[in-house]
Structures are given as C-alpha cells and as structure tokens.
Amino acid sequence: MNMLQYQLDNIDPSDLRKVADQYEIFYTIHLDENLNVSDFNPFIADGYRRTVAETIMLAKSLGAPIVNLHLSRGVYFTLPDQKVYLFSVYKEQYLKSIMDFRMMCENAISNANIMICIENCDGYLAFQKEAIDILLESPVFGLTFDIGHSHSCGGSDETYMIENQTHLHHMHMHDALKQSCHLALGTGTLDLAKYLALAKAQNCRIVLETKTIEGLKLSVDWIRNRGFA
C-alpha cells in the first residue's frame, strides 16, 4: 500500500472484487511499510491507526483474509558504541501503545475472518518481541514468516518463528543468495522444501514474493515440478 494506485482513496473495491470473481482468486493486503502506530507524536500515530482501521474495512469488502504488517522499530540515536532505540528507552509508553492498537484492531475486525500478520524484516529487536508477544495474545493477530528476509539478517528471526509457529498464518516465499533475496525459487540456496513443510504443517497461506513476472513464472514452475501444487 505504499504504491500510489493502492492508496485507500484510489481503490475501488468493486473493481477488485470483479477481478477476484473472474479469476477465482483472493487478495492479501500489505500495509504501508512506513506505518508506525506507536509514534510519540499523537497526530502521526492517530493517522497510522486510522489507516489500519480503514484498511480493515477494505479487507472486509474484498474478503481479504490477511493484512500484512511491518512492525516499526521507530527512531534510534547513534552513539559512539551503539544504536539506542527510543521505543526501548521509553518502553512502558511503547508497550501501552501496542496494547491500545491491539484493542482497536480487535474492535475493527470484530467477528470477520481477517488476521493481521506481523512480518519479520531486519531481525526482531528485544522490545519488538515483547510487543509481538502482546499482539499474539489476541486471536486477530498472527505472524508472517518472510524466509528471504530471515536469511538476509543471518537467520536471527527463525528461532522466534519456530517457537511461535502456532501463530504462523502467512509466509512470503522467495529464494535468496548471500544478501540478495526475492529471487525465483530454485535460484538461491534456501532449503525451500523445509519451509514449504512448515507452511503445510501450520496451514499457511503463501505469497511467492519474487517481484518480477519472470521470477513468478519460474517459481510456479518450480512448485509444480516438485509436486507441491
């Protein structure tokens, strides 16, 4: 939803529903990656929370089961020997904002078949794990496991994902080679069969997040040729 054409005021749900009905597909929604519902500026935080609430309404109108969320690390100060994240310093206020956000999402989703799934990006920091633990106490929150992102940050998120795999409902699957990810399946070094088995065990939805048409075609062929679809 960072793209201009997918801003909420530019989306016509009826057009998207026609496409979904014609091709027998469903949508997942990837929230704006700048989203920061815990910003210390209340006007900014309120704007982002409103964006999430209105996106939930869009998901209801589209029948989209997954809303994908990047959990912001917020601002940090760089000292001579470390990065100091403000959410870690002011953690009590940060975690309260997470609790408030969870309650807002529960009220907005109500009994709809929608789950907000938190995606791993650059390696979860300690305060982020605390926040995610709070969110996962709610049935409307789950996890998105991006296997390429995990590889790119040295696998630091994989242990947390495995420990919390009962909350795993969505997966972004692409191959990776060294620090390059979003590659077509079979063109990198990831143990893709292992992650497909994990997705199957947890009944995950999977997005083949390859970013190019050619990468998608190669990935679909890779999946089909190995009997996974």
Wavefront OBJ file of the C-alpha trace (Angstrom):
o trace
v 0.000 0.000 0.000
v 2.966 2.325 -0.438
v 2.103 2.493 -4.137
v 0.108 5.481 -5.359
v -2.577 3.356 -7.018
v -3.200 1.449 -3.782
v -3.882 4.403 -1.525
v -7.254 3.931 0.119
v -8.866 6.813 -1.788
v -7.686 5.357 -5.109
v -9.063 1.843 -4.602
v -12.430 0.780 -5.977
v -13.300 -2.430 -4.098
v -15.985 -3.370 -6.627
v -13.426 -3.477 -9.457
v -11.094 -5.669 -7.402
v -13.957 -7.997 -6.467
v -14.820 -8.430 -10.163
v -11.244 -9.495 -10.891
v -11.254 -11.866 -7.921
v -14.528 -13.450 -9.022
v -13.392 -13.748 -12.640
v -10.108 -15.486 -11.833
v -11.195 -17.239 -8.615
v -8.507 -15.589 -6.502
v -8.377 -13.784 -3.184
v -6.323 -10.829 -2.009
v -3.926 -10.182 0.815
v -3.131 -6.599 1.787
v 0.371 -5.374 2.609
v 0.182 -2.252 4.769
v 2.352 0.802 4.163
v 5.887 -0.047 5.275
v 6.268 3.365 6.941
v 3.434 2.537 9.315
v 4.238 3.442 12.922
v 1.220 3.180 15.200
v 3.424 3.895 18.243
v 4.912 7.197 17.114
v 5.297 9.563 20.066
v 3.602 12.327 18.073
v -0.105 11.576 18.680
v -1.227 13.132 15.390
v 1.119 10.882 13.402
v 0.210 7.784 15.404
v -3.515 8.528 15.021
v -3.083 8.853 11.254
v -1.446 5.464 11.019
v -4.027 3.830 13.289
v -6.790 5.308 11.167
v -5.077 3.896 8.078
v -5.104 0.430 9.649
v -8.768 0.744 10.664
v -9.791 1.806 7.154
v -7.670 -0.957 5.629
v -9.513 -3.475 7.792
v -12.760 -2.147 6.324
v -11.276 -2.597 2.843
v -10.262 -6.154 3.724
v -13.838 -6.858 4.790
v -15.223 -5.549 1.496
v -12.702 -7.606 -0.504
v -12.916 -10.761 1.581
v -9.152 -10.493 2.113
v -8.123 -12.856 4.942
v -4.648 -11.405 5.613
v -3.461 -7.868 6.352
v 0.328 -7.861 6.485
v 2.152 -5.513 8.876
v 5.769 -4.410 9.318
v 6.273 -3.535 12.980
v 8.283 -0.317 13.088
v 11.495 -0.096 15.091
v 10.974 3.638 15.387
v 13.711 6.227 15.664
v 17.164 5.475 17.051
v 20.095 7.638 18.098
v 23.554 6.558 17.028
v 26.078 6.766 19.853
v 29.796 6.001 19.502
v 29.314 2.395 20.593
v 25.663 1.535 19.899
v 22.271 2.419 18.465
v 19.734 3.467 21.077
v 16.115 2.871 20.054
v 13.647 5.256 21.638
v 10.984 2.556 21.908
v 13.410 0.618 24.091
v 14.182 3.625 26.291
v 10.502 4.582 26.678
v 9.290 1.001 26.630
v 6.377 1.419 29.037
v 4.750 4.028 26.797
v 5.621 1.977 23.709
v 4.012 -1.213 25.007
v 0.926 0.703 26.121
v 0.532 1.989 22.584
v 0.758 -1.609 21.360
v -1.974 -2.672 23.775
v -4.172 0.205 22.584
v -3.504 -0.749 18.959
v -4.421 -4.376 19.647
v -7.740 -3.322 21.171
v -8.501 -1.029 18.238
v -7.862 -3.832 15.745
v -9.999 -6.292 17.694
v -12.897 -3.845 17.657
v -12.449 -3.069 13.953
v -12.202 -6.720 12.886
v -14.930 -7.937 15.257
v -16.050 -11.368 14.002
v -14.701 -11.006 10.440
v -12.362 -13.662 9.059
v -9.354 -11.316 8.967
v -5.976 -11.676 10.603
v -3.239 -9.047 10.916
v 0.067 -10.841 10.423
v 3.345 -9.282 11.544
v 6.217 -9.795 9.117
v 9.869 -10.206 10.048
v 12.170 -7.763 8.254
v 15.657 -6.974 9.596
v 15.695 -9.119 12.717
v 13.337 -8.528 15.625
v 14.798 -6.477 18.454
v 14.011 -7.348 22.081
v 11.378 -4.629 22.528
v 9.719 -5.704 19.275
v 9.430 -9.286 20.512
v 7.755 -8.011 23.672
v 5.318 -6.052 21.541
v 4.617 -9.009 19.254
v 4.032 -11.255 22.262
v 1.358 -8.786 23.406
v -0.264 -8.728 19.973
v -0.228 -12.520 19.666
v -2.338 -12.790 22.804
v -5.183 -11.682 20.554
v -6.832 -14.058 18.054
v -6.821 -11.356 15.360
v -3.001 -11.251 15.200
v -0.590 -13.757 13.725
v 2.825 -13.997 12.092
v 4.119 -13.691 8.538
v 7.404 -15.536 8.021
v 9.459 -13.966 5.227
v 12.126 -16.606 4.676
v 14.312 -14.404 2.461
v 14.385 -11.578 4.993
v 15.324 -14.083 7.672
v 18.211 -15.339 5.552
v 19.443 -11.822 4.818
v 19.734 -10.999 8.532
v 21.570 -14.213 9.360
v 18.546 -16.275 10.351
v 18.024 -14.280 13.534
v 14.211 -14.437 13.292
v 13.885 -18.143 12.598
v 14.113 -19.288 16.218
v 11.344 -16.886 17.244
v 9.184 -18.041 14.339
v 9.644 -21.716 15.169
v 8.954 -21.112 18.858
v 5.740 -19.327 17.883
v 4.804 -21.415 14.869
v 1.254 -21.975 16.121
v 0.730 -18.279 15.316
v 2.177 -18.641 11.809
v -0.568 -17.973 9.249
v 1.233 -16.425 6.296
v 4.540 -16.838 4.502
v 6.439 -14.743 1.966
v 8.412 -17.256 -0.035
v 11.293 -16.438 -2.348
v 14.803 -17.718 -2.711
v 17.945 -15.964 -1.509
v 21.651 -15.994 -2.277
v 24.045 -14.296 0.121
v 22.455 -10.883 0.753
v 20.158 -10.976 -2.277
v 16.594 -12.124 -1.734
v 13.269 -12.021 -3.613
v 14.845 -14.409 -6.116
v 12.869 -17.012 -8.068
v 12.511 -20.330 -6.288
v 15.375 -22.681 -7.106
v 17.856 -19.919 -7.980
v 19.289 -19.463 -4.479
v 20.464 -21.527 -1.541
v 17.448 -21.732 0.789
v 16.060 -25.082 1.902
v 12.699 -24.370 0.317
v 11.239 -27.828 0.973
v 11.754 -27.286 4.707
v 9.789 -24.041 4.666
v 7.036 -25.492 2.489
v 6.690 -28.326 5.008
v 6.418 -25.776 7.821
v 3.769 -23.836 5.890
v 1.809 -27.019 5.245
v 2.007 -28.080 8.892
v 0.618 -24.706 10.007
v -1.866 -24.420 7.112
v -0.213 -21.159 6.000
v -1.107 -19.073 3.025
v 1.954 -18.365 0.864
v 2.788 -15.408 -1.359
v 5.508 -16.097 -3.924
v 7.136 -12.689 -3.425
v 9.546 -12.580 -6.339
v 8.782 -9.011 -7.560
v 9.077 -9.818 -11.298
v 6.779 -11.650 -13.721
v 9.607 -13.908 -14.879
v 10.533 -14.721 -11.280
v 6.926 -15.614 -10.542
v 6.668 -17.913 -13.574
v 9.890 -19.695 -12.641
v 8.709 -20.071 -9.053
v 5.333 -21.512 -10.061
v 7.098 -23.999 -12.357
v 9.458 -24.945 -9.504
v 6.492 -25.566 -7.185
v 4.551 -27.628 -9.755
v 7.532 -29.669 -10.936
v 8.114 -30.866 -7.366
v 4.513 -31.796 -6.733
v 3.757 -29.076 -4.222
v 0.806 -27.745 -6.231
l 1 2 3 4 5 6 7 8 9 10 11 12 13 14 15 16 17 18 19 20 21 22 23 24 25 26 27 28 29 30 31 32 33 34 35 36 37 38 39 40 41 42 43 44 45 46 47 48 49 50 51 52 53 54 55 56 57 58 59 60 61 62 63 64 65 66 67 68 69 70 71 72 73 74 75 76 77 78 79 80 81 82 83 84 85 86 87 88 89 90 91 92 93 94 95 96 97 98 99 100 101 102 103 104 105 106 107 108 109 110 111 112 113 114 115 116 117 118 119 120 121 122 123 124 125 126 127 128 129 130 131 132 133 134 135 136 137 138 139 140 141 142 143 144 145 146 147 148 149 150 151 152 153 154 155 156 157 158 159 160 161 162 163 164 165 166 167 168 169 170 171 172 173 174 175 176 177 178 179 180 181 182 183 184 185 186 187 188 189 190 191 192 193 194 195 196 197 198 199 200 201 202 203 204 205 206 207 208 209 210 211 212 213 214 215 216 217 218 219 220 221 222 223 224 225 226 227 228 229
